[in-house]
Amino acid sequence: MLDKKTASFMRSLCMGEIEEEILLPYPEPKPAEKETLAAVFQTLRSMLGSREKEFRAWDTAGEFPASFVDELREAGLFSLVIPEAHGGLGLGASAYSRVVQELGKYDASTAVTVGAHSSIGMRGLLLFGTDEQRARYLPRLATGELVAAFCLTEPGAGSDAAGIKTTGVRDGDDWILNGEKLWITNGGIADFFTVFAKTSLEGRGHITAFIVTRDMKGVTTGPHEDKMGIRASSTTTVVLEDVRVPAANVLGEVGKGFKVAMRILNAGRTGLGGGSVGGMKRLIELSVGQARDRVQFGQPIATYATIQQKIGQMVIDCYAAESVVNLVAGLVDRGFEDYAVEAAISKVFSTEALWRTADEALQIAAGQGYMREMPYERVLRDSRINRIFEGTNEILRLFIALTAMQDVAEELKDLSASMRGVFADPIKGFGVLSDYAKRRASLATGLRREKGRWTLLHGSLAAEAALFEEAATALARAADRILRQHGKKIIGEQLATRRLADIMIDLFALAAVLARVSTKIEDHGEASAATEREILRAFARQAKRRVDAALAGIDENEDALVKALAKHVLEVGKYEWDCL
Ligand SMILES: Cc1cc2nc3c(=O)[nH]c(=O)nc-3n(C[C@H](O)[C@H](O)[C@H](O)COP(=O)(O)OP(=O)(O)OC[C@H]3O[C@@H](n4cnc5c(N)ncnc54)[C@H](O)[C@@H]3O)c2cc1C
């Protein structure tokens, strides 16, 4: 029986185990959910379907008119994840992610505005709010009377979020907040801010989350930032000057705000992934139209293999990204609690797939794609932010590998402790040692543990299942070897860690595609999944090649040379090899 509090597919995979019950059957929307979504999509179509010209104008202007934000309010788009009891639509993670996907097809700035409100701005209230706090704010957040923003980043603290300098000092029944938050999405239109402040002057990290509202004296927001993409969405500073916040507005426990921030970001990642998938679907449609219509050398460019390869790859990437995003949202809906690694993978995989797709779509449109009257350049600009916010993809790769390997590290720690303990407590020591020895022996001989195989996948997917199992064994071996080699110093071994993360990302995506195609075959028969079967075949082969390359790169690489070169250039401060 799976423990939904602790079960994680990726953490088990690093130990050489395939916890297939976590992924199978692949989640399907329920009929009632489909009905609700159909109604929401209809609203979106009629509201956004013919606004392309306006979206372009608002991108140029760098902001939405207030009337458009009112339209979003009236359409109920700020109520998506709020429980029905508080006046919201009560969508689960899967349905919500699907709505952001649909928004992403029309306009990324709109998707980000709605997403920042629901995914992160008020998520802390949903996850940690007291009944009183929820009753006080959720109904007004649902109508959009209050739009929400998430305020963590500061001028000196981006990826290093624990290094924030905003302070919260207790004063009687209140807290006094001082500090400046940077690049806050919805900053200009929000009235409800989830603010993180340091509440102890000692050391790093003693952070508390607060609900701050615009009507509190001392809250101001700066002008709209002039951005590369998602230009119409509001991004501003949020300044807090002696803001008196009642203790009743503390979100979660005092001093546990870092955990609050991380839980919010984990939960929010299915929204971002959904937006990326929506963007990809639109780009595929645009590219197909372009490839059919554009004639060169007497034929539509769609007839050329180079163009076909680009479109085929977009479909493979989109299908894989969609499979991952839906799967992770399904985990949330099914009550799994330890999905941080999988959610981070869904963010990295889908945002990079979107970026490749936007780049290739522009390349298919070529010169026309470069012109502002076409949507491609805007979509490309809009897509770029996804690899930066809600955790840069570099930081998330480190997080994925280090978090997923926790159990392996724990086992090694137990092992070294037991080595010491062998003499003091031989029986206890032997127990741990023999478990470890069994696992290592099974990994080394390729004879996997009991759980090292898929048993629930449809039989017709045996080849891809075997490919996955082989790669998973190689991952577990590599994780074990790297951890034994570097021990605690693994934290500083970023390039080895990044390679492990790349392998994990590909394997989770492959697992998601396998689970999805298998469930489709089980439910609707092989014929219905014929094309999806082909997508799986192609993706599995590509993933395998990438995994093999990353595994080989762990032992044979030019890391030392490249790092030395960077060190040299960092010292001299320029490129020194100009020919002239
Ligand atoms: C348009 C926009 C909207 C945003 N919206 C919000 C919002 O609503 N709320 C909010 O709180 N924040 C928001 N942000 C901030 C965003 O989350 C940060 O930009 C992001 O976390 C990265 O921080 P940084 O830009 O300061 O980069 P830095 O942390 O300075 O990183 C710079 C580079 O160094 C790398 N790096 C940093 N540390 C390490 C390390 N230890 N090892 C290896 N590489 C490292 C990073 O990957 C990156 O490539 C927004 C940003 C933008 C641009």
The ligand as a MOL file (V3000), in Angstrom:
LIG
                    3D

  0  0  0     0  0            999 V3000
M  V30 BEGIN CTAB
M  V30 COUNTS 53 58 0 0 0
M  V30 BEGIN ATOM
M  V30 1 C 8.8260 38.9810 -15.3180 0
M  V30 2 C 9.1690 38.4680 -13.9630 0
M  V30 3 C 8.1640 38.1760 -13.0620 0
M  V30 4 C 8.4760 37.7340 -11.7760 0
M  V30 5 N 7.4670 37.5230 -10.8770 0
M  V30 6 C 7.7870 37.2690 -9.5760 0
M  V30 7 C 6.7690 37.2390 -8.5720 0
M  V30 8 O 5.5750 37.3680 -8.8550 0
M  V30 9 N 7.1500 37.0540 -7.2900 0
M  V30 10 C 8.4550 36.8860 -6.9190 0
M  V30 11 O 8.7310 36.7330 -5.7300 0
M  V30 12 N 9.4370 36.8960 -7.8580 0
M  V30 13 C 9.1380 37.0980 -9.1670 0
M  V30 14 N 10.1190 37.1460 -10.1190 0
M  V30 15 C 11.4950 36.8960 -9.7230 0
M  V30 16 C 12.0160 35.5430 -10.2200 0
M  V30 17 O 11.4360 34.5220 -9.4930 0
M  V30 18 C 13.5480 35.5930 -10.1220 0
M  V30 19 O 13.9830 36.3890 -11.2110 0
M  V30 20 C 14.1750 34.2270 -10.1710 0
M  V30 21 O 13.9120 33.5130 -8.9920 0
M  V30 22 C 15.6930 34.2680 -10.3550 0
M  V30 23 O 16.2960 35.2000 -9.5140 0
M  V30 24 P 17.2660 36.3050 -10.1390 0
M  V30 25 O 16.6280 36.8480 -11.3520 0
M  V30 26 O 17.6270 37.2430 -9.0560 0
M  V30 27 O 18.5330 35.5070 -10.6170 0
M  V30 28 P 19.8130 35.1190 -9.7450 0
M  V30 29 O 19.3960 34.3450 -8.5520 0
M  V30 30 O 20.6770 36.3010 -9.5530 0
M  V30 31 O 20.5440 34.1110 -10.7310 0
M  V30 32 C 21.3390 34.5320 -11.8160 0
M  V30 33 C 21.8830 33.3000 -12.5240 0
M  V30 34 O 22.7030 32.5510 -11.6240 0
M  V30 35 C 22.2240 31.2300 -11.4910 0
M  V30 36 N 22.4390 30.8160 -10.1040 0
M  V30 37 C 22.0670 31.4740 -8.9840 0
M  V30 38 N 22.4660 30.7810 -7.9000 0
M  V30 39 C 23.0850 29.6680 -8.3460 0
M  V30 40 C 23.7060 28.5440 -7.7170 0
M  V30 41 N 23.7330 28.3870 -6.3910 0
M  V30 42 N 24.2460 27.5970 -8.4990 0
M  V30 43 C 24.2030 27.7030 -9.8290 0
M  V30 44 N 23.6320 28.7270 -10.4900 0
M  V30 45 C 23.0760 29.6970 -9.7560 0
M  V30 46 C 20.7510 31.2880 -11.8860 0
M  V30 47 O 20.2650 30.0500 -12.3710 0
M  V30 48 C 20.7800 32.3480 -12.9830 0
M  V30 49 O 21.1450 31.7680 -14.2010 0
M  V30 50 C 9.8260 37.5480 -11.4120 0
M  V30 51 C 10.8320 37.8010 -12.3440 0
M  V30 52 C 10.5320 38.2690 -13.5880 0
M  V30 53 C 11.6440 38.5610 -14.5370 0
M  V30 END ATOM
M  V30 BEGIN BOND
M  V30 1 1 1 2
M  V30 2 1 2 3
M  V30 3 2 2 52
M  V30 4 2 3 4
M  V30 5 1 4 5
M  V30 6 1 4 50
M  V30 7 2 5 6
M  V30 8 1 6 7
M  V30 9 1 6 13
M  V30 10 2 7 8
M  V30 11 1 7 9
M  V30 12 1 9 10
M  V30 13 2 10 11
M  V30 14 1 10 12
M  V30 15 2 12 13
M  V30 16 1 13 14
M  V30 17 1 14 15
M  V30 18 1 14 50
M  V30 19 1 15 16
M  V30 20 1 16 17
M  V30 21 1 16 18
M  V30 22 1 18 19
M  V30 23 1 18 20
M  V30 24 1 20 21
M  V30 25 1 20 22
M  V30 26 1 22 23
M  V30 27 1 23 24
M  V30 28 2 24 25
M  V30 29 1 24 26
M  V30 30 1 24 27
M  V30 31 1 27 28
M  V30 32 2 28 29
M  V30 33 1 28 30
M  V30 34 1 28 31
M  V30 35 1 31 32
M  V30 36 1 32 33
M  V30 37 1 33 34
M  V30 38 1 33 48
M  V30 39 1 34 35
M  V30 40 1 35 36
M  V30 41 1 35 46
M  V30 42 1 36 37
M  V30 43 1 36 45
M  V30 44 2 37 38
M  V30 45 1 38 39
M  V30 46 1 39 40
M  V30 47 2 39 45
M  V30 48 1 40 41
M  V30 49 2 40 42
M  V30 50 1 42 43
M  V30 51 2 43 44
M  V30 52 1 44 45
M  V30 53 1 46 47
M  V30 54 1 46 48
M  V30 55 1 48 49
M  V30 56 2 50 51
M  V30 57 1 51 52
M  V30 58 1 52 53
M  V30 END BOND
M  V30 END CTAB
M  END
